[in-house]
Amino acid sequence: MGGGMGATGGSYDMKAYSNGPSRPINTLYVTGLSHSTLESQLNEILSKHEGFMALNFVQKFGRSPHAFVLFGDPQSSTNALNQLNGQMLNGRPMIVQYAKSEMHKGVATSGPVLNQR
């Protein structure tokens, strides 16, 4: 089963995430989100974390949203992971872990990096 990256293209193998966290990298994967979660809500939460650069929010009809989050460096992503994993959003705990590969700025749907283009 593959997961989409929204209208910008690309994909990630969603089965890979069931194996648990991988090595620390600058990209986080966020899941466990409620159907009512909006990209702007997640962007607001993430923008408070040092090093936050970009968000790729993926929402497909009939499926819970998930997101890939780009930070400036692995230390920033690690700090955010430690603070956000399990935090409640719209009545559900966010599941935050390292992504299996680094996100590219070109697939961002929101975040400070879009202002730098």
Order of alpha helices (4+ residues) and beta strands (2+ residues): beta-beta-beta-alpha-beta-beta-alpha-beta-beta-beta
